[in-house]
Amino acid sequence: TVAVPDKRVDALTAKAKPKKTIYASVDFIDIAGLVRGASKGEGLGNQFLGNIRECAAIVHVVRCFEDENITHVDGGVDPLRDVDTIETELLLADLQSVEKRLDKLQKLAKFDKNAKASAEIMQTLLAQLNDGKPARGFDLPDNESFLTTWRELGLLTAKPVIYCANVDEAAVAEGNEFSAKLEAFAKERQSGFARICAKLEEELQGLPDEEQAELLSSYGIDESGLVRIIHTGYATLGLYSYFTAGPDEVRAWTIHKGWKAPQAAGVIHTDFERGFIRAEVISYADYMSHESEAACRADGVLRVEGKEYVVNDGDVMHFLFNV
C-alpha cells in the first residue's frame, strides 16, 4: 500500500496546518512472473491468475536490460516476446472461462430468452478471443443480462494494462532500444507505459526526501519510477483526487473521473451519499490564492453545488447530509 505523492496535499497541509494529513493510497499486489502453461495450472498459475482477477489494472514489469549475471529463462532479452508469453496465458485462461460460461448459457437458453441472447453475444466474444484479441477491445452490448455475466467473469484480458519497462541505471532517463520497443507497443495498444529501474528503486527505499531528490537528480530524473507508475495508473483508470481540508485533517480522496457530488461523498461514508443535501466547493487554485476559507466565502469563490455537480480534479469540498 503506497501513498500517492501529491504536491497539492503538501500545499494544503502547509496552509491549513491540520493535526494530521492523509494521502490517497494505491494497493499493489506483487504477482511472481507467470510461466508458460500457467493457464493450465503450471507453476502457481491458478493461484496467481486468481490474484490478477481481483485487480483493477495489470502492470507488466518487463525486463529491458542486459546483464550477463542475470540469466533469462528464454535465453535472451526480448520484451515483446515476454509480453506475448504472459498475455497468451491470460488469453488462454479467459478462453477457458468463456467456454465454460457459454456451455452453461446454452443449456439455459432452451427455456430462458435472456440466457439465449447472452449466449449469442458470448459466441462473438469467444470468436474474438480465439483470434488472439484481448477482451478489452470487445464492444459491450446494451444487454443487462450479458453485462452481469461479463462482470462476474472478471476477464483478465479485459483489464487495463500498463507496460512497465525495467531498465538499468544507464537507461533510466532516456530509455534504450528495448524500452523503446515496449513503449511503441504500448502506444499501439493504447495502453499505459512507464519506465523504471528496479535497482535504483531499491536504493531509494528508506532514504530521506532530500537524499532521494539528490540521487534521482544524479540520474537526470526528478521522480521515482514508483511515482511514475502511480500517475500512469491514475490516468489509465481515469481516477481523480478531491480534497477535504480543515484544522483537524487534510485528506485526499480518490474518485473516478465524471463522478457526481453524491458519489464522491460516498467515498467518505455511505451515509454521506445516501443523505446528500449539497456540497460546498472551492477549486484548489482559489483555495490556495485566498488567505482562508472565510475569505473564499466572502469573495464568492466558494460555490454551493447540488446532486448533479460533476466533481473536478483538485476540488476542495465539504458535504452537508442528513440521514
C-alpha positions in Angstrom: 0.0 0.0 0.0 1.7 3.2 -1.2 0.8 6.8 -0.5 0.1 8.8 -3.7 2.5 11.7 -3.8 0.6 14.9 -4.4 2.1 18.4 -4.1 -1.4 19.8 -3.6 -1.8 17.8 -0.4 1.5 19.2 0.8 0.5 22.8 0.0 -3.0 22.4 1.6 -1.2 21.0 4.7 1.1 24.0 4.9 -1.9 26.3 4.6 -4.4 24.6 6.9 -1.9 23.3 9.5 -4.1 20.3 10.4 -3.5 17.8 13.2 -3.0 15.1 10.5 -2.6 14.6 6.8 -3.7 11.6 4.9 -2.7 11.0 1.3 -4.6 8.9 -1.2 -3.2 5.4 -1.5 -2.7 2.7 -4.1 -2.5 -1.1 -3.4 0.0 -3.0 -5.5 -0.3 -6.8 -5.4 3.1 -8.3 -6.4 2.5 -11.4 -8.5 5.5 -13.5 -9.5 6.1 -13.9 -13.2 3.8 -16.4 -14.9 5.4 -19.3 -16.7 4.2 -21.0 -19.9 1.3 -23.2 -19.0 0.1 -21.1 -16.1 -3.4 -21.2 -17.6 -3.3 -25.0 -17.2 -2.1 -24.7 -13.6 1.7 -24.9 -14.3 3.8 -23.3 -11.5 1.5 -21.5 -9.2 -0.6 -20.5 -12.2 -4.2 -20.8 -10.9 -3.4 -19.0 -7.7 -1.7 -16.1 -9.5 -4.4 -15.9 -12.1 -7.0 -15.6 -9.3 -5.0 -12.8 -7.7 -5.0 -10.9 -11.0 -8.8 -11.3 -11.3 -9.2 -9.1 -8.2 -7.1 -6.2 -9.6 -8.3 -3.0 -11.3 -5.4 -2.9 -13.7 -2.4 -5.0 -14.6 1.2 -3.7 -14.6 3.5 -5.8 -16.7 7.1 -5.3 -15.4 9.1 -6.3 -18.4 12.9 -6.8 -18.5 14.5 -4.2 -20.7 18.2 -4.5 -19.7 21.1 -6.9 -20.4 23.2 -8.4 -17.6 25.3 -11.5 -18.1 25.0 -12.2 -14.4 21.2 -12.5 -14.5 20.1 -15.2 -16.8 16.8 -15.0 -18.7 14.5 -18.1 -18.7 14.3 -17.8 -22.5 18.0 -17.2 -23.1 18.0 -13.6 -24.1 16.2 -10.2 -23.6 13.2 -9.7 -25.8 10.5 -7.6 -24.1 7.8 -8.2 -26.8 8.3 -11.9 -26.6 8.0 -11.8 -22.8 4.8 -9.7 -23.0 3.4 -12.2 -25.6 4.2 -15.1 -23.2 2.2 -13.5 -20.4 -0.7 -12.3 -22.5 -1.1 -15.7 -24.2 -1.5 -17.3 -20.7 -4.1 -14.6 -19.7 -5.9 -15.1 -23.0 -6.0 -18.9 -22.6 -7.3 -18.5 -19.1 -10.1 -16.2 -20.4 -10.9 -18.7 -23.2 -11.5 -21.4 -20.6 -13.8 -19.1 -18.5 -15.8 -18.0 -21.6 -16.2 -21.6 -23.0 -17.4 -22.8 -19.6 -19.9 -20.0 -19.2 -21.1 -20.3 -22.8 -21.8 -24.0 -22.2 -23.9 -23.1 -19.2 -25.8 -20.4 -21.0 -26.5 -22.7 -24.0 -28.2 -25.2 -21.6 -30.3 -22.4 -20.0 -31.1 -20.9 -23.4 -33.7 -23.6 -24.1 -36.1 -22.1 -21.6 -34.7 -18.6 -20.9 -34.6 -15.9 -23.6 -32.1 -13.7 -21.6 -29.7 -16.7 -21.5 -30.2 -17.2 -25.2 -29.4 -13.6 -26.0 -26.3 -13.7 -23.7 -25.1 -16.9 -25.3 -25.2 -15.3 -28.7 -23.1 -12.4 -27.5 -20.8 -14.8 -25.7 -20.2 -16.6 -29.0 -19.0 -13.4 -30.5 -16.6 -12.8 -27.6 -15.3 -16.3 -27.8 -14.5 -15.8 -31.6 -12.6 -12.6 -30.7 -10.5 -14.4 -28.1 -9.9 -17.3 -30.5 -8.5 -14.7 -32.9 -5.9 -13.8 -30.2 -7.5 -10.5 -29.5 -7.9 -9.5 -25.8 -11.4 -8.9 -24.2 -10.6 -5.2 -23.5 -11.4 -4.4 -27.2 -14.8 -6.2 -27.1 -17.7 -3.9 -28.0 -20.0 -4.3 -25.0 -23.7 -4.5 -25.9 -26.6 -2.8 -24.1 -27.8 -6.0 -22.6 -28.0 -6.0 -18.8 -28.1 -9.8 -18.5 -24.9 -10.2 -20.5 -23.3 -7.3 -18.7 -24.0 -9.0 -15.3 -22.3 -12.2 -16.7 -19.4 -10.1 -18.0 -18.8 -8.6 -14.6 -19.0 -12.0 -12.9 -16.4 -13.4 -15.3 -13.8 -10.8 -14.4 -11.9 -11.5 -17.6 -8.1 -11.0 -17.3 -7.6 -9.5 -20.8 -10.5 -7.0 -20.2 -8.4 -5.2 -17.6 -6.4 -2.0 -18.5 -2.7 -2.6 -18.8 0.4 -0.6 -18.0 3.6 -1.8 -19.6 6.5 -1.0 -17.3 10.0 -1.2 -18.8 12.5 -2.2 -16.2 15.8 -0.7 -17.4 19.3 -0.4 -16.0 20.7 2.8 -14.4 22.3 3.9 -17.7 18.8 4.0 -19.4 16.7 5.3 -16.6 16.5 8.9 -18.0 16.3 8.3 -21.8 15.5 4.6 -22.1 17.1 2.1 -24.5 16.3 0.1 -27.6 14.4 -2.5 -25.5 12.2 0.1 -23.7 11.7 2.0 -27.0 10.1 -1.2 -28.5 7.9 -1.7 -25.5 6.8 2.0 -25.4 5.9 1.8 -29.1 4.0 -1.4 -28.4 2.1 0.2 -25.5 1.2 3.2 -27.7 -0.1 0.9 -30.5 -2.3 -0.9 -27.9 -3.4 2.4 -26.4 -2.1 1.2 -23.0 -0.2 3.0 -20.3 3.6 3.0 -20.3 6.2 3.7 -17.6 9.9 3.3 -17.3 11.7 2.3 -14.0 15.0 1.0 -12.8 14.2 -1.6 -10.1 17.8 -1.4 -8.9 17.5 2.4 -8.3 14.1 2.0 -6.7 15.7 -0.3 -4.2 18.4 2.2 -3.4 15.8 4.9 -2.8 14.0 2.9 -0.2 14.4 4.4 3.3 16.3 7.5 2.2 15.1 10.9 3.4 13.3 13.1 0.8 16.4 15.3 0.3 18.7 12.4 -0.4 16.1 10.8 -2.7 15.9 14.0 -4.7 19.7 14.2 -4.9 20.0 10.6 -6.0 17.3 11.0 -8.7 18.9 14.2 -9.9 22.3 12.4 -10.3 20.5 10.1 -12.9 18.8 13.0 -14.7 15.3 12.4 -13.5 13.1 14.2 -11.0 10.7 11.5 -9.8 11.0 7.8 -8.9 9.6 5.0 -11.1 7.1 4.2 -8.5 5.6 7.7 -8.7 5.6 7.5 -12.5 3.6 4.2 -12.3 1.1 5.7 -9.8 0.5 8.7 -12.1 0.2 6.4 -15.1 -2.2 4.2 -13.2 -4.4 7.2 -12.3 -4.6 8.2 -15.9 -5.2 4.6 -17.1 -8.0 4.1 -14.7 -9.5 7.6 -15.1 -9.0 8.5 -11.4 -9.1 11.9 -9.8 -8.4 13.3 -6.3 -10.6 15.7 -4.4 -9.7 17.1 -1.0 -11.1 17.9 2.4 -9.2 20.4 4.4 -9.6 21.8 7.9 -7.8 22.2 11.3 -8.3 18.5 12.1 -7.3 16.9 8.8 -6.2 17.4 5.2 -7.1 14.4 3.1 -7.1 13.3 -0.5 -10.0 11.1 -1.7 -9.8 9.0 -4.8 -12.8 9.0 -7.3 -13.5 8.2 -10.9 -13.5 11.0 -13.5 -17.1 12.0 -14.2 -18.5 11.1 -10.7 -21.1 13.4 -9.3 -21.0 15.0 -5.8 -23.1 12.3 -4.0 -20.9 9.5 -5.4 -17.8 11.5 -4.3 -19.3 12.0 -0.8 -20.0 8.2 -0.6 -16.2 7.6 -0.7 -16.0 9.2 2.8 -19.1 7.3 4.1 -22.1 5.7 2.5 -24.3 7.9 4.8 -22.9 11.0 3.1 -24.2 9.7 -0.3 -27.5 8.4 1.0 -28.4 11.6 2.8 -26.7 14.0 0.5 -28.1 17.6 0.6 -25.4 19.7 -1.0 -21.7 20.3 -1.3 -19.6 23.4 -0.7 -16.9 23.5 -3.3 -13.7 25.6 -3.7 -11.3 25.0 -6.6 -7.8 24.2 -5.5 -6.4 27.3 -7.2 -9.0 29.5 -5.4 -8.3 27.9 -2.1 -4.6 28.5 -2.4 -4.9 32.1 -3.6 -7.1 33.2 -0.7 -6.0 33.7 2.9 -8.6 31.4 4.4 -11.9 29.5 3.7 -13.7 32.5 5.1 -12.0 34.7 2.6 -13.1 32.3 -0.2 -16.7 32.6 1.0 -16.5 36.4 1.3 -15.1 36.6 -2.2 -17.8 34.4 -3.7 -15.4 31.6 -4.9 -17.0 29.1 -2.5 -19.8 27.5 -4.5 -22.8 25.6 -3.3 -23.5 22.6 -5.6 -26.2 20.0 -5.8 -26.6 16.4 -6.8 -25.8 16.9 -10.5 -22.4 18.6 -9.9 -19.6 16.7 -11.6 -16.5 16.8 -9.3 -13.3 18.2 -10.7 -9.8 17.0 -10.0 -8.5 19.1 -7.1 -11.8 20.4 -5.7 -11.8 21.2 -2.0 -15.1 20.0 -0.7 -17.4 20.0 2.4 -20.6 17.9 2.3 -23.9 18.6 4.0 -26.1 15.5 4.6 -29.0 14.3 6.6 -29.7 10.6 7.4 
